Amino acid sequence: MGHKADELFFDEKRQWSKRKDTILESYISPYLWKIATQNKPILIVDAFAGPGRFGDGEFGSPLIISQAVQTALSKGLSVPVSVLCIEPIKELFEKLTGLLGKFEFAQAKCGEFSDYIREIEQKARNHSVFLYLDPWTVEGLDWNGMDSVFQHLSISNMSIEVLMNFNAQSFVRRGLAALTMAVPELNPEIEDPEEIDAPLRTSPSIQKLNAVVGGPWWQDIIRSEDGFSEKLQNLTNGVCGRLSQRFKEVCHHPIKALPHHTVPKYSLIFGSRHPDALILMNDQMAKSRKTLAQLAEPKDPTLFEMRPTELVPDIERLPPIIFKHASRPTSRHLVILSVIRECFTRFTRKEIRGCIEQLLKEGKLNSETGKVRINDNVKIVAVK
């Protein structure tokens, strides 16, 4: 499976790629400490690893993951960790092997992700597994293969999490071509004109696209009369829906090249069985949104916020959402979790906690202790 934009893709790390990798880096360290409490060995898989480092010196995902593991182990992480990095292109694999040589817990393997699914599935039986899937082309994903790993969520008590790059705009264009429908050209006004997937030189196979998302359900979305952006959103929601059959907590975050784009480069889709993981991922993806919002800041200060609420959510809209989820006595933790599920990446845990505290001060919420300063286990309720 060829790379998105051949080896030149790795000459320089793009800003949108930095935001993606920042999410990975910010999540993986606390993940290690949290999951180590289960006292099981940990396996982290970088299924589409690349050379490990960009030409400008920026770390790729294999080094980001390995550095985080090394730091955790040096600070006394209590369980063993192994990192498996998979790369199909020989030249990039050789570069990767050289970089990973100093990490005794990391291993590079040459081949396709699908070549190692069986090995990963076997380890999922007695390891906590974190799958990072950032394929070179959307057709690199193999749903049935991935699901053979995910199934252990229902047949065992093991922990499995997935962070997946899903390129919906590429899939939709491929789907349109496969169904012999008109394929829209890249529009620089609403999306990044730099293509990161393999070019459409021939019509893709319907069977291969079925394999990517686990069935033909996508075809109704592609055939619908919805606009291009709506098809992308519906397809992404469909993938999240299928993941929800295995994972209790599923969310996604669009990664855009520029703030005004309506078509993302791709979406990062996250799945976990644990609500704490959702809260942590929400905070990391909210930071990504804020980074994109900074690019849209006007040169001169303005009296009112001119950026769209998609980039800069209105904090004044938070109290009614909190009241809705605290209509009956509910722990602060569950209120925060419910708000995040409803408004993923719009508000951080810190912002929600701060708003709850202010509402307690104003007497618009009551706590079961009668205090304003409370912990997450204390129940709160909206004053009627």
C-alpha positions as CSV (number, residue, x, y, z in Angstrom):
1,M,0.0,0.0,0.0
2,G,1.7,3.2,-1.2
3,H,2.2,6.3,0.9
4,K,-0.1,9.2,0.7
5,A,2.3,11.5,-1.1
6,D,5.3,9.3,-1.6
7,E,8.6,9.8,0.4
8,L,8.4,13.6,-0.1
9,F,5.6,13.7,2.4
10,F,8.2,13.2,5.1
11,D,10.5,16.1,4.1
12,E,8.6,18.6,6.3
13,K,6.0,18.2,9.0
14,R,2.9,20.2,8.2
15,Q,1.0,22.3,10.8
16,W,-2.0,20.1,10.7
17,S,0.2,17.0,11.1
18,K,1.8,18.7,14.2
19,R,-1.7,19.2,15.8
20,K,-2.5,15.5,15.2
21,D,0.8,14.4,16.7
22,T,0.4,16.8,19.7
23,I,-2.9,15.0,20.5
24,L,-1.1,11.6,20.4
25,E,1.8,12.9,22.5
26,S,-0.4,14.6,25.1
27,Y,-2.6,11.5,25.5
28,I,-0.1,8.7,25.5
29,S,1.8,9.7,28.7
30,P,-1.2,9.9,31.1
31,Y,-2.6,6.8,29.3
32,L,0.5,4.8,30.3
33,W,0.2,5.7,34.0
34,K,-3.6,5.1,34.1
35,I,-3.6,1.8,32.3
36,A,-0.6,0.5,34.4
37,T,-3.0,0.3,37.4
38,Q,-4.5,-2.8,35.7
39,N,-1.2,-4.6,36.3
40,K,-1.1,-6.0,32.7
41,P,1.7,-5.6,30.2
42,I,1.0,-2.9,27.6
43,L,1.3,-3.1,23.9
44,I,1.3,0.1,21.8
45,V,1.0,-0.4,18.0
46,D,1.9,2.2,15.5
47,A,0.4,0.5,12.5
48,F,1.5,2.9,9.7
49,A,4.8,4.1,11.2
50,G,6.7,5.9,8.4
51,P,10.4,6.6,8.9
52,G,10.1,7.9,12.5
53,R,11.4,11.4,11.8
54,F,10.7,14.1,9.2
55,G,13.4,15.7,7.1
56,D,13.1,18.9,9.2
57,G,14.0,17.0,12.3
58,E,10.4,16.8,13.7
59,F,9.6,13.6,15.4
60,G,7.1,11.2,13.8
61,S,4.7,9.0,15.8
62,P,7.1,6.1,16.4
63,L,9.6,8.5,18.2
64,I,6.8,10.3,20.0
65,I,5.4,7.1,21.4
66,S,8.8,5.6,22.2
67,Q,10.0,8.7,24.0
68,A,6.9,8.8,26.1
69,V,7.3,5.1,27.0
70,Q,11.0,5.6,27.9
71,T,10.2,8.6,30.2
72,A,7.5,6.6,31.9
73,L,9.7,3.6,32.4
74,S,12.5,5.8,33.8
75,K,10.1,7.2,36.3
76,G,9.1,3.8,37.6
77,L,6.2,2.6,35.5
78,S,5.2,-0.7,37.1
79,V,4.4,-2.8,34.1
80,P,6.4,-3.8,31.0
81,V,5.6,-2.0,27.7
82,S,6.3,-3.0,24.2
83,V,6.0,-0.8,21.1
84,L,5.4,-2.4,17.7
85,C,5.9,-0.1,14.7
86,I,4.9,-1.4,11.2
87,E,6.1,0.1,7.9
88,P,5.7,-1.5,4.5
89,I,8.3,0.6,2.4
90,K,11.8,-0.9,2.8
91,E,13.7,2.5,2.6
92,L,11.5,4.0,5.3
93,F,11.6,0.8,7.4
94,E,15.4,0.9,7.4
95,K,15.3,4.5,8.6
96,L,12.8,3.6,11.3
97,T,14.9,0.6,12.4
98,G,17.9,2.8,12.9
99,L,16.0,5.3,15.0
100,L,14.3,2.7,17.2
101,G,17.5,0.9,18.0
102,K,18.1,2.8,21.2
103,F,14.7,1.7,22.6
104,E,15.0,-1.8,23.8
105,F,11.2,-2.1,24.2
106,A,10.4,-1.0,20.6
107,Q,10.4,-3.1,17.5
108,A,10.1,-2.2,13.8
109,K,8.6,-4.7,11.4
110,C,8.4,-4.5,7.6
111,G,5.1,-5.2,6.1
112,E,1.4,-4.2,6.0
113,F,-0.7,-3.7,9.0
114,S,-2.8,-6.7,8.0
115,D,0.3,-8.9,8.1
116,Y,0.5,-8.5,11.8
117,I,-3.2,-8.4,12.8
118,R,-3.0,-12.0,14.0
119,E,0.0,-11.3,16.2
120,I,-1.7,-8.2,17.7
121,E,-5.0,-10.1,18.3
122,Q,-3.1,-12.8,20.2
123,K,-1.4,-10.3,22.5
124,A,-4.8,-8.5,23.1
125,R,-5.7,-11.6,25.1
126,N,-3.3,-10.7,27.9
127,H,-2.1,-7.2,27.2
128,S,-3.6,-3.7,27.4
129,V,-3.5,-2.6,23.8
130,F,-3.4,0.9,22.3
131,L,-3.8,1.0,18.5
132,Y,-2.6,4.1,16.6
133,L,-3.9,3.9,13.0
134,D,-2.6,6.6,10.7
135,P,-2.8,4.9,7.3
136,W,-1.0,6.2,4.2
137,T,-4.2,5.7,2.2
138,V,-7.7,5.2,3.5
139,E,-7.7,1.8,1.8
140,G,-4.9,0.7,4.2
141,L,-7.6,0.1,6.9
142,D,-9.0,-3.4,7.3
143,W,-12.2,-3.3,9.4
144,N,-12.5,-7.1,9.9
145,G,-8.9,-7.3,10.9
146,M,-9.2,-4.4,13.4
147,D,-12.4,-5.9,14.8
148,S,-10.7,-9.2,15.5
149,V,-8.7,-7.2,18.0
150,F,-11.7,-5.1,19.2
151,Q,-13.7,-8.2,19.9
152,H,-11.7,-8.9,23.1
153,L,-13.6,-6.0,24.7
154,S,-16.6,-8.3,24.8
155,I,-15.0,-11.6,25.5
156,S,-12.4,-10.6,28.1
157,N,-11.7,-7.9,30.7
158,M,-8.7,-6.5,28.7
159,S,-8.3,-2.8,27.9
160,I,-8.2,-1.9,24.2
161,E,-8.1,1.7,22.8
162,V,-7.9,3.0,19.3
163,L,-6.9,6.4,17.9
164,M,-7.6,6.3,14.1
165,N,-7.0,8.7,11.3
166,F,-10.0,8.4,9.0
167,N,-9.8,10.4,5.8
168,A,-13.5,10.8,5.0
169,Q,-13.0,13.2,2.1
170,S,-10.7,10.7,0.4
171,F,-13.1,7.9,1.0
172,V,-16.1,9.9,-0.3
173,R,-14.2,10.8,-3.5
174,R,-13.2,7.1,-3.9
175,G,-16.7,6.0,-3.2
176,L,-18.1,8.4,-5.8
177,A,-15.6,7.1,-8.4
178,A,-16.3,3.4,-7.5
179,L,-20.1,4.0,-8.0
180,T,-19.4,5.9,-11.3
181,M,-20.7,9.2,-9.9
182,A,-19.3,12.6,-10.4
183,V,-16.2,13.3,-8.3
184,P,-15.7,16.9,-7.2
185,E,-12.3,18.5,-7.7
186,L,-10.4,19.7,-4.7
187,N,-11.7,23.2,-3.9
188,P,-9.0,25.4,-2.3
189,E,-11.6,27.7,-0.9
190,I,-13.0,25.0,1.5
191,E,-10.2,22.5,1.8
192,D,-6.4,22.1,1.5
193,P,-5.5,21.5,-2.1
194,E,-2.5,19.3,-1.1
195,E,-3.7,15.8,-1.5
196,I,-2.4,13.3,1.1
197,D,-3.9,10.1,-0.2
198,A,-3.0,8.1,-3.2
199,P,-4.3,9.9,-6.4
200,L,-7.4,8.6,-8.1
201,R,-5.8,7.3,-11.3
202,T,-8.2,4.4,-11.6
203,S,-11.7,3.8,-10.1
204,P,-11.3,2.2,-6.6
205,S,-12.8,-1.2,-5.9
206,I,-16.2,-1.3,-4.1
207,Q,-15.0,-4.5,-2.4
208,K,-11.9,-2.7,-1.0
209,L,-14.0,0.2,0.3
210,N,-16.4,-2.3,1.9
211,A,-13.4,-3.8,3.6
212,V,-12.3,-0.4,5.0
213,V,-15.5,0.3,6.9
214,G,-16.8,-3.2,7.4
215,G,-19.6,-3.5,4.8
216,P,-21.6,-1.8,2.1
217,W,-23.5,0.6,4.4
218,W,-21.5,3.6,3.1
219,Q,-23.0,3.3,-0.4
220,D,-26.3,4.8,0.7
221,I,-24.5,7.8,2.1
222,I,-22.6,8.3,-1.1
223,R,-25.6,7.9,-3.3
224,S,-27.7,10.4,-1.3
225,E,-28.5,13.9,-2.5
226,D,-26.6,15.5,0.4
227,G,-23.8,17.9,-0.4
228,F,-20.1,16.8,-0.2
229,S,-19.6,18.1,3.3
230,E,-22.7,16.4,4.6
231,K,-21.6,13.1,3.1
232,L,-18.2,13.5,4.9
233,Q,-20.0,14.1,8.2
234,N,-22.5,11.2,7.7
235,L,-19.7,8.8,6.8
236,T,-17.6,9.8,9.8
237,N,-20.6,9.4,12.0
238,G,-21.2,6.0,10.5
239,V,-17.7,4.8,11.3
240,C,-18.1,6.1,14.9
241,G,-21.4,4.2,15.1
242,R,-19.8,1.0,14.1
243,L,-17.0,1.5,16.6
244,S,-19.7,2.1,19.3
245,Q,-20.7,-1.5,18.9
246,R,-17.4,-2.4,20.6
247,F,-16.4,0.8,22.5
248,K,-18.5,2.5,25.2
249,E,-16.9,5.9,24.5
250,V,-16.4,7.0,20.9
251,C,-15.6,10.5,19.7
252,H,-14.0,12.3,16.7
253,H,-12.2,15.5,16.0
254,P,-11.8,17.0,12.5
255,I,-8.2,18.1,11.7
256,K,-8.3,21.1,9.3
257,A,-5.5,22.7,7.5
258,L,-6.9,26.3,7.9
259,P,-9.6,27.7,10.2
260,H,-11.9,28.7,7.4
261,H,-12.0,25.3,5.7
262,T,-15.2,23.3,5.9
263,V,-13.6,20.1,4.7
264,P,-11.1,18.6,7.1
265,K,-7.9,16.9,6.0
266,Y,-9.2,13.9,8.1
267,S,-10.8,13.2,11.4
268,L,-9.2,11.6,14.4
269,I,-11.6,9.0,15.8
270,F,-11.0,7.7,19.3
271,G,-12.5,4.6,21.0
272,S,-12.2,3.4,24.6
273,R,-14.3,1.6,27.1
274,H,-13.4,4.0,29.9
275,P,-15.1,7.4,30.5
276,D,-11.9,8.8,32.0
277,A,-10.2,8.2,28.7
278,L,-12.9,10.2,26.9
279,I,-12.5,13.1,29.3
280,L,-8.7,13.1,28.8
281,M,-9.0,12.9,25.0
282,N,-11.6,15.7,25.0
283,D,-9.1,18.0,26.7
284,Q,-6.3,17.2,24.3
285,M,-8.6,17.6,21.2
286,A,-10.0,20.9,22.7
287,K,-6.4,22.2,22.8
288,S,-6.1,21.3,19.1
289,R,-9.2,23.3,18.3
290,K,-7.8,26.2,20.3
291,T,-4.6,26.0,18.3
292,L,-6.5,26.2,15.1
293,A,-8.5,29.2,16.5
294,Q,-5.3,31.1,17.1
295,L,-4.6,31.0,13.4
296,A,-7.9,32.8,12.9
297,E,-7.2,35.6,15.4
298,P,-7.6,39.1,13.8
299,K,-4.5,41.2,13.5
300,D,-6.2,44.1,15.4
301,P,-8.2,43.6,18.6
302,T,-12.0,43.7,18.2
303,L,-14.7,44.5,20.7
304,F,-16.6,41.3,20.0
305,E,-15.5,37.8,19.2
306,M,-15.6,37.5,15.4
307,R,-14.5,33.9,15.0
308,P,-17.2,31.2,14.6
309,T,-18.3,29.3,17.7
310,E,-17.0,26.1,16.0
311,L,-13.6,27.6,16.7
312,V,-14.3,29.6,19.8
313,P,-17.3,28.1,21.7
314,D,-19.4,30.6,23.7
315,I,-18.8,29.8,27.4
316,E,-22.1,31.5,28.2
317,R,-23.9,28.5,26.6
318,L,-22.4,26.2,29.1
319,P,-24.6,26.8,32.2
320,P,-27.9,25.6,30.6
321,I,-26.1,22.4,29.5
322,I,-24.9,21.8,33.0
323,F,-28.4,22.5,34.4
324,K,-29.9,19.9,32.0
325,H,-27.5,17.2,33.2
326,A,-27.9,18.2,36.9
327,S,-31.7,18.3,36.9
328,R,-31.6,15.7,39.6
329,P,-28.8,15.0,42.1
330,T,-25.8,13.7,40.1
331,S,-22.1,13.5,41.0
332,R,-20.0,16.3,39.6
333,H,-18.0,13.7,37.7
334,L,-21.1,12.4,35.9
335,V,-22.2,15.9,35.0
336,I,-18.8,16.7,33.6
337,L,-18.8,13.5,31.6
338,S,-22.4,14.1,30.3
339,V,-21.4,17.6,29.1
340,I,-18.3,16.3,27.3
341,R,-20.3,13.6,25.6
342,E,-22.8,16.2,24.4
343,C,-20.3,18.9,23.5
344,F,-17.1,17.1,22.7
345,T,-14.1,19.4,22.4
346,R,-16.2,22.5,23.0
347,F,-15.4,22.8,26.7
348,T,-12.5,21.3,28.8
349,R,-12.9,19.6,32.1
350,K,-11.3,22.6,33.8
351,E,-13.8,25.0,32.1
352,I,-16.8,22.8,33.1
353,R,-15.5,22.5,36.7
354,G,-15.0,26.3,36.9
355,C,-18.5,26.9,35.6
356,I,-20.0,24.5,38.2
357,E,-18.1,26.3,41.0
358,Q,-19.4,29.7,39.8
359,L,-23.0,28.4,39.6
360,L,-22.6,27.0,43.2
361,K,-21.4,30.4,44.3
362,E,-24.4,32.1,42.6
363,G,-26.8,29.6,44.3
364,K,-28.0,28.3,40.9
365,L,-26.6,24.8,41.8
366,N,-26.7,23.2,45.2
367,S,-24.2,20.6,46.4
368,E,-25.0,17.8,48.9
369,T,-22.3,19.1,51.2
370,G,-23.6,22.6,51.1
371,K,-20.1,23.8,50.0
372,V,-18.9,25.5,46.9
373,R,-15.5,23.8,46.8
374,I,-16.3,20.1,46.2
375,N,-14.7,17.0,44.7
376,D,-16.0,15.0,41.7
377,N,-17.9,12.5,43.9
378,V,-20.1,15.1,45.5
379,K,-23.6,15.3,44.1
380,I,-25.0,18.6,42.7
381,V,-28.4,19.6,41.6
382,A,-29.9,22.5,39.7
383,V,-32.0,24.9,41.8
384,K,-35.6,25.0,40.5
